[in-house]
Each structure stands twice: as C-alpha cells, then as structure tokens.
C-alpha cells in the first residue's frame, strides 16, 4: 500500500477562477499561478500545508540571500529546480511507507504498548469527552488518506 503525497491529490485549494480542487504537492507547484488559496477545513491546516510547501521550495531553491527571494518573486517559481528536488527525495513523501512514513514514526506505541486513537491527531475533536463535535463513531475510527495527510501535516 502507498499514498504518494507528490502525486495524490490531497491539498484542498481554491483556484483563481473560484473552483475548488484538490492538488498533489507537484500540482501545487506547477499550478501555483492558478491557486488563490489553500482551503482546508481549518485555517491551521491550510497554514500547515503552506508551511510545508514553503519548506520544500526553500530547500529546493536554497533561499540564503535576499536577492534569491527577490529573484523568485520577480521571475516566478523555478519549476525545474523544484521538480528535480522532488524527484531526488520522492521516497520520503509516502504517507504509509512501511519503514519511513511521511512525518511519522513506524510502530510508535505508548508505554502500555497501545496505539493512540485518531482523536489524538484530529485537533477539532475534544480529547476524552467529544461534546459539541461534528465527528464521532465511525468517523473517528477511519478517515480517508487525503484527510489523514492533512492531519499529519497539521500535527
């Protein structure tokens, strides 16, 4: 099983034409000029995804001087450099990789050898007493991979 964040469409966005779409990481860069905003369910999710994309861009391009930032703002994204970076580190963007899942630790358990439930990851569900929440029951046992990706990045 695999869920490649570089190619799977998991980033919710609003385009400049007003349409709502989900983008992969590669799409977010290649279609950057069409994206009005990242529009996850919570503003903190949107911000977390934006920070991830900025970190990728920064690492790929190597912003170490203000002139580099100015050039990128003036000339647009250096698509070939970003694509080469994503190709080089492609194996690090699999959400469910058996040995190196994206932003996770394989086999992480509590001292009592238990795995934490989803309410530890999903911040809009109160821990312990889910009072006044829109999510419960089956919606707290299983979530789709695109939503899991958002919550992992958010955490």
C-alpha positions in Angstrom: 0.0 0.0 0.0 1.2 3.5 -0.8 -0.1 7.1 -0.7 2.3 9.3 -2.6 1.8 12.9 -1.5 3.7 14.1 -4.6 1.1 12.7 -7.0 -2.1 12.0 -4.9 -4.5 15.0 -4.8 -4.8 15.8 -1.1 -4.3 19.6 -0.8 -7.6 21.4 -0.9 -7.4 24.7 -2.8 -9.4 27.4 -4.4 -8.2 28.4 -7.8 -8.3 31.9 -9.3 -11.4 31.0 -11.3 -13.2 30.2 -8.0 -13.3 26.4 -8.5 -12.4 24.1 -5.6 -9.9 21.4 -6.3 -7.5 19.0 -4.5 -3.9 19.2 -5.6 -0.8 17.0 -5.1 2.4 18.5 -4.0 3.7 18.5 -7.6 0.4 20.1 -8.8 0.7 22.8 -6.1 4.0 23.9 -7.6 3.2 23.5 -11.3 -0.2 25.2 -10.9 0.9 27.8 -8.3 -0.1 30.7 -10.5 -3.7 29.4 -10.6 -4.0 28.9 -6.9 -5.8 31.7 -5.0 -5.5 29.9 -1.6 -5.2 26.6 0.2 -8.6 25.9 1.7 -8.6 23.1 4.2 -11.4 22.7 6.8 -9.4 24.6 9.4 -7.2 27.7 8.8 -4.5 26.0 10.9 -4.5 23.1 8.4 -4.2 25.5 5.4 -1.3 27.3 7.2 0.5 24.0 7.9 0.3 22.9 4.3 1.5 26.3 3.1 4.5 26.0 5.5 5.3 22.5 4.1 5.2 23.9 0.6 7.4 26.8 1.6 9.9 24.5 3.3 10.1 22.3 0.1 10.6 25.4 -2.0 13.2 26.9 0.3 15.1 23.6 0.5 14.9 23.1 -3.3 15.9 26.6 -4.3 18.1 27.5 -1.4 17.0 30.9 -0.2 20.0 32.1 1.6 20.2 35.6 0.3 17.5 38.3 0.0 18.5 38.6 -3.7 17.3 34.9 -4.2 13.9 35.7 -2.7 13.6 38.9 -4.8 14.5 36.9 -8.0 11.9 34.3 -7.2 9.2 36.9 -6.6 10.2 38.7 -9.8 10.7 35.6 -12.1 8.3 33.1 -10.6 9.0 29.6 -9.3 12.0 27.7 -10.7 9.9 24.7 -11.8 12.9 22.6 -13.0 14.8 23.0 -9.7 11.7 22.2 -7.6 10.9 19.1 -9.8 14.5 17.9 -9.5 14.3 18.3 -5.7 11.0 16.4 -5.5 12.4 13.6 -7.8 15.6 13.3 -5.6 13.5 13.0 -2.4 10.4 11.2 -3.8 10.8 8.2 -1.5 10.3 10.5 1.6 6.7 11.5 0.6 4.8 8.3 1.0 2.2 8.7 3.8 2.0 5.0 4.5 5.5 3.8 3.7 6.2 0.6 5.8 9.6 1.8 7.0 9.6 5.6 6.5 6.0 7.0 6.5 5.9 10.8 5.9 6.3 12.8 9.1 5.6 9.7 11.2 7.4 7.0 13.3 6.8 3.3 12.4 5.5 1.3 15.3 5.2 4.2 17.8 3.3 2.9 20.8 2.6 4.1 24.4 4.3 2.7 27.4 1.4 0.3 27.7 2.0 -0.9 24.1 -1.1 0.9 22.8 -1.6 3.0 19.7 -3.4 6.3 20.1 -6.8 6.8 18.5 -7.5 9.4 15.8 -8.7 12.0 18.3 -5.1 12.5 19.3 -4.4 13.5 15.7 -7.6 15.3 14.8 -7.5 18.6 16.6 -11.2 19.5 16.2 -12.2 16.5 18.3 -12.1 17.2 22.1 -9.9 14.6 23.8 -11.8 12.3 26.2 -15.3 13.8 26.1 -16.5 14.6 22.5 -19.2 17.1 23.4 -20.2 19.6 20.7 -18.2 17.9 17.9 -19.3 17.1 14.4 -17.2 13.9 14.3 -17.8 10.7 16.1 -18.4 7.0 15.8 -17.0 5.5 12.5 -15.7 9.0 11.5 -13.2 8.6 14.4 -12.2 5.1 13.5 -11.3 5.5 9.8 -10.5 8.6 7.7 -9.6 8.8 4.0 -5.9 9.1 3.2 -6.2 12.6 1.8 -7.7 13.8 5.1 -5.1 11.8 7.1 -2.3 13.6 5.1 -3.8 17.0 6.2 -3.9 16.0 9.8 -0.4 14.6 9.8 1.0 17.8 8.3 -1.2 19.8 10.8 0.2 17.9 13.8 
